[in-house]
Amino acid sequence: MTEEKRRFTYKEFLAYLLLFSAWADLEIQNEEKCTICDKVSNEIYDKVKKTFENSNDYQRLQIIISYRDEYYNNDQAAEKIINDVKDIFLADHKFSSTEQAIFNGLKRILK
């Protein structure tokens, strides 16, 4: 979070992680945006998207890693987040090799 120093709530973190996942093919499809908004809200999506857009790839990964222990801290939480991420990759009914690689990388980063 570049200009802000406050912490993300769980829903904000989830929106950020899902935006990161949706951006795997360097564009956010309408189906992906709708899926994210269904999981968090339009307001949270819009707020977090600004932070996401103001971050580079390295900063994005650092933000995700910084919340790993807080929000990905038990098997139930881990399973929910991984399923939410997979929903984003499947939102457009495709799961490209690039998306699969990013999905597998995210699973490793979050562990």
C-alpha positions in Angstrom: 0.0 0.0 0.0 2.0 2.9 -1.3 0.4 6.1 0.0 -1.6 4.5 2.8 0.0 2.8 5.8 -3.2 1.2 7.2 -3.7 -2.5 7.1 -6.1 -4.3 4.8 -9.2 -5.9 6.3 -9.7 -9.6 5.3 -12.1 -8.6 2.5 -9.7 -5.9 1.2 -6.8 -8.5 1.2 -9.1 -11.0 -0.6 -10.0 -8.4 -3.2 -6.3 -7.5 -3.7 -5.3 -11.2 -4.0 -8.2 -11.8 -6.5 -7.2 -8.7 -8.5 -3.6 -10.1 -8.6 -5.0 -13.4 -9.9 -7.3 -11.8 -12.4 -4.4 -9.7 -13.8 -2.5 -12.9 -14.7 -3.2 -12.4 -18.4 -2.6 -8.6 -18.0 -6.3 -7.6 -18.2 -9.2 -8.0 -15.9 -12.2 -9.5 -17.7 -15.7 -8.4 -16.8 -16.5 -11.9 -15.6 -13.5 -11.7 -13.2 -14.5 -8.3 -11.9 -18.1 -9.6 -11.3 -16.7 -12.6 -9.4 -14.5 -10.4 -7.3 -17.4 -8.0 -6.5 -19.6 -11.0 -5.6 -17.0 -12.1 -3.0 -16.2 -8.6 -1.5 -18.4 -5.7 -2.8 -18.2 -3.1 -5.5 -17.0 -0.5 -3.0 -14.1 -2.7 -1.7 -13.2 -3.7 -5.3 -12.9 0.0 -6.4 -11.0 1.0 -3.3 -8.5 -1.9 -3.5 -8.1 -1.6 -7.3 -6.6 1.9 -6.8 -3.9 0.5 -4.5 -3.4 -2.4 -6.9 -2.9 -0.1 -9.9 -0.4 2.0 -8.0 1.8 -1.0 -7.2 4.3 -2.8 -9.4 4.6 -6.6 -9.5 7.2 -6.7 -6.8 5.1 -4.5 -4.4 2.0 -6.6 -5.2 3.7 -9.8 -4.2 5.1 -8.2 -1.0 1.7 -7.0 0.0 0.3 -10.5 -0.5 3.1 -12.1 1.5 2.7 -9.5 4.3 -0.8 -10.8 4.9 -0.1 -14.5 4.6 0.2 -15.2 8.3 -2.7 -13.1 9.2 -5.3 -14.3 6.8 -4.0 -17.7 5.6 -3.2 -19.1 9.0 -5.1 -22.4 9.2 -6.3 -25.2 6.8 -9.9 -23.9 6.6 -8.7 -20.3 5.8 -6.2 -21.6 3.3 -8.8 -23.8 1.5 -11.2 -20.9 1.2 -8.7 -18.5 -0.2 -7.3 -21.0 -2.7 -10.9 -21.8 -3.8 -11.7 -18.1 -4.2 -8.5 -17.7 -6.3 -9.4 -20.7 -8.5 -12.9 -19.2 -9.0 -11.2 -16.1 -10.5 -9.1 -18.2 -12.9 -12.3 -20.1 -14.0 -14.5 -17.0 -14.2 -14.1 -16.8 -18.0 -14.3 -20.6 -18.3 -10.7 -20.9 -19.3 -7.7 -21.9 -17.3 -4.7 -21.1 -19.4 -1.2 -22.4 -18.8 -0.1 -18.9 -17.6 -3.0 -18.8 -15.2 -2.2 -22.3 -14.0 1.4 -21.3 -13.4 0.4 -18.2 -11.4 -2.2 -20.3 -9.4 0.5 -22.8 -8.5 3.0 -20.1 -7.6 0.4 -18.3 -5.4 -0.3 -21.6 -3.6 3.5 -21.9 -2.9 3.8 -18.3 -1.8 0.9 -18.5 0.6 2.2 -21.6 2.3 
